[in-house]
Every structure is written in structure tokens, then in C-alpha cells.
């Protein structure tokens, strides 16, 4: 599997600019909104997006390599790799833990945050009310995670196998943010 470098991403920036120019040229009445959205993304998210894409690619490569190694395992010593006799559901149940063990949750979380920051800048430019609600929801989620996260993490950690415990803080934080965003959007529906 090939490795993507920042140099390769930078090499294709001219192609991306050309594609954006073509989209803007044929987007009609939304011309200024499109330019504003592209510029917001470029200013807020593009530099981080480059690094994030490389990080996500590298973690995907690690997961694929772990999966390939798992494909060769013959634990029952019958001469046939164990994955060949599995149904689709059994294969998913086998591969998911392999992938989760292979990737670094902190790197993936940081990379996805950078990607979402750039997309949020675009959304904020196009829909300010949506961005306000999203920010409020993320803040509510962070407060809930700070307040109840310690207890939640302890309970979840106690019932989680040791090899997956590195994911517990991120899962708790992201579920709290999801709950906060859901609450914020629900409140917004009743106020608009």
C-alpha cells in the first residue's frame, strides 16, 4: 500500500484550485457563498486537513496491515486460514477488534477533529444558526463529560477488556458531545 506524503498533497493543490474554480463558475446565484465557504475552509481547515489526511491514511494502512496478518492466521492448524470459513457477520466481529487494536485513537481523534473544524467553518459560513447550535451542543457535551465523565469512564473501563481501554475516554467524550448537540438542536427546534 502506497504512503501519501504532504508533498504529494501539496502537488495536487493546483488541481484542487482548478476544480474549485470550475465549481464556482457554474454555481450560478450562489457564487459569493461558494467563494466564502471555500475561503473559510482554506483559512481554518486546509493546513490541518493536509496533516490529518496523512494521519488517517497512515492509521488506515496500519489497520489494513493488521488485517492482512490476521488473514493468514490458522489457529486451528487445519491448513486453511481461519477467516476463509467465516460468514460476513463473523468476519466483521473478528476484524473489528483487529482494526481497533492497530490504530492510535488519539491520532485518529485529532485528525477527525481537524477535518470537522474545516467543515464547521464552511457550515458556519453558510448557516450561522447551525454553527451556533453546533457550538452550543459541543460545549454542553464538554460540560457533561467533565461533570459525569469520570464516573462514566470508571464504569465503562471496569467492563471493557484491557486492550480496548485506551478508547474509553474518547468514547465518553464523543458520546457526551453527541448528546449535547442533540439537546441543542432539540432546543433550537422549539425556539425557531
C-alpha positions in Angstrom: 0.0 0.0 0.0 1.5 3.4 -1.0 2.3 6.1 1.5 0.9 9.5 0.9 3.1 12.5 1.9 2.4 16.1 2.4 4.5 16.8 -0.7 2.1 14.8 -2.8 -0.9 16.6 -1.3 0.7 20.0 -2.0 1.5 18.9 -5.5 -2.2 18.5 -6.2 -3.2 21.9 -4.8 -3.3 23.4 -8.3 -5.7 20.7 -9.4 -7.9 21.4 -6.4 -7.9 25.2 -7.1 -8.9 24.4 -10.7 -11.7 22.2 -9.6 -12.9 24.8 -7.1 -12.8 27.5 -9.8 -14.9 25.3 -12.2 -17.5 24.7 -9.4 -17.7 28.4 -8.6 -18.0 29.3 -12.3 -21.0 27.1 -12.8 -22.7 27.6 -9.4 -24.9 30.5 -10.5 -26.6 32.6 -7.9 -24.6 31.0 -5.0 -21.3 32.4 -6.4 -20.4 34.5 -3.4 -21.5 31.9 -0.9 -19.3 29.3 -2.6 -16.3 31.6 -2.6 -16.9 32.4 1.1 -17.2 28.7 2.0 -14.0 27.8 0.1 -12.1 30.6 1.7 -13.4 29.8 5.2 -12.2 26.2 4.7 -8.9 27.3 3.3 -8.2 29.6 6.2 -9.5 27.4 9.1 -9.0 23.8 8.0 -6.8 23.2 4.9 -3.3 23.1 6.6 -4.6 20.9 9.4 -6.6 18.9 6.9 -3.4 18.0 5.0 -1.7 16.6 8.1 -5.0 14.9 9.2 -5.4 13.1 5.8 -1.8 11.8 6.1 -2.5 10.7 9.7 -5.8 9.0 8.7 -4.1 7.3 5.8 -1.2 6.0 7.9 -3.7 4.7 10.5 -5.7 3.1 7.8 -2.5 1.5 6.5 -1.7 0.1 9.9 -5.3 -1.3 10.2 -5.0 -2.9 6.7 -1.6 -4.4 7.6 -3.0 -5.9 10.8 -6.0 -7.2 8.8 -3.7 -8.8 6.3 -1.7 -10.5 9.0 -4.9 -11.7 10.6 -6.0 -13.2 7.2 -3.0 -15.5 7.4 -3.7 -16.9 10.9 -4.5 -20.6 11.1 -5.2 -21.1 14.8 -6.9 -24.5 14.4 -4.0 -25.8 12.3 -6.1 -27.2 9.5 -4.1 -25.7 6.7 -6.8 -23.1 5.9 -6.7 -19.5 7.2 -9.4 -19.1 9.8 -11.1 -16.1 8.0 -11.9 -18.1 4.9 -14.6 -20.2 6.7 -16.4 -17.2 8.4 -19.7 -15.7 7.5 -19.9 -11.9 6.9 -21.1 -11.2 10.4 -18.4 -13.4 12.0 -15.8 -11.7 9.8 -16.8 -8.3 11.0 -16.7 -9.5 14.6 -13.2 -10.8 14.0 -11.8 -7.9 12.1 -13.2 -5.0 14.2 -11.1 -5.8 17.2 -8.0 -6.3 15.0 -8.5 -2.8 13.5 -9.3 -1.2 16.8 -6.0 -2.6 18.3 -4.0 -1.4 15.3 -4.9 2.3 15.1 -4.0 5.0 17.6 -7.2 6.5 18.9 -5.6 9.9 19.9 -4.2 10.4 16.4 -7.5 9.4 14.7 -9.5 11.6 17.1 -7.2 14.6 16.5 -7.3 14.1 12.7 -11.1 13.8 12.6 -11.3 17.0 14.8 -9.2 18.8 12.2 -11.4 17.6 9.4 -14.5 18.6 11.3 -13.1 22.1 12.1 -12.7 22.8 8.4 -16.1 21.5 7.6 -17.6 23.5 10.5 -16.0 26.7 9.1 -17.8 26.0 5.8 -21.1 25.3 7.6 -20.7 28.4 9.8 -20.2 30.5 6.7 -23.3 29.1 5.0 -25.6 28.6 8.0 -24.6 30.7 11.0 -27.6 29.5 13.1 -26.5 25.9 12.5 -22.9 26.7 13.6 -24.1 28.5 16.8 -26.2 25.4 17.7 -23.4 23.0 17.0 -21.0 25.1 19.1 -23.5 25.2 22.0 -24.1 21.4 21.7 -20.3 20.7 21.8 -20.0 23.0 24.8 -22.9 21.3 26.6 -21.3 17.9 25.8 -17.9 19.0 27.2 -19.5 20.2 30.4 -21.4 16.9 30.7 -18.2 15.0 30.0 -16.2 17.0 32.6 -19.0 16.6 35.2 -20.0 12.9 34.7 -17.2 11.6 32.5 -15.0 10.4 35.4 -17.8 8.2 36.8 -18.8 7.1 33.3 -15.2 6.3 32.4 -14.7 4.2 35.6 -17.9 2.2 34.9 -17.1 1.6 31.2 -13.4 0.8 31.9 -14.5 -1.8 34.5 -16.5 -3.6 31.8 -14.0 -3.2 29.0 -11.2 -5.6 28.0 -7.8 -4.1 28.7 -6.8 -3.9 25.0 -9.8 -1.5 24.3 -9.5 0.7 27.4 -7.4 3.3 25.5 -10.6 4.1 23.6 -12.8 4.7 26.7 -12.0 8.5 27.3 -12.7 9.3 23.7 -15.9 7.3 23.5 -17.2 9.0 26.7 -16.2 12.5 25.4 -17.7 12.0 21.9 -21.0 10.5 23.2 -21.3 13.4 25.6 -20.8 15.8 22.7 -23.3 13.9 20.6 -25.8 14.1 23.5 -25.1 17.9 23.9 -25.6 18.5 20.1 -28.8 16.5 20.2 -30.1 18.6 23.1 -29.0 21.9 21.5 -30.7 21.0 18.2 -33.8 19.9 20.0 -33.9 23.2 21.9 -33.4 25.1 18.7 -36.4 23.4 17.1 -38.6 24.7 19.8 -37.3 28.3 19.7 -37.4 28.9 15.9 
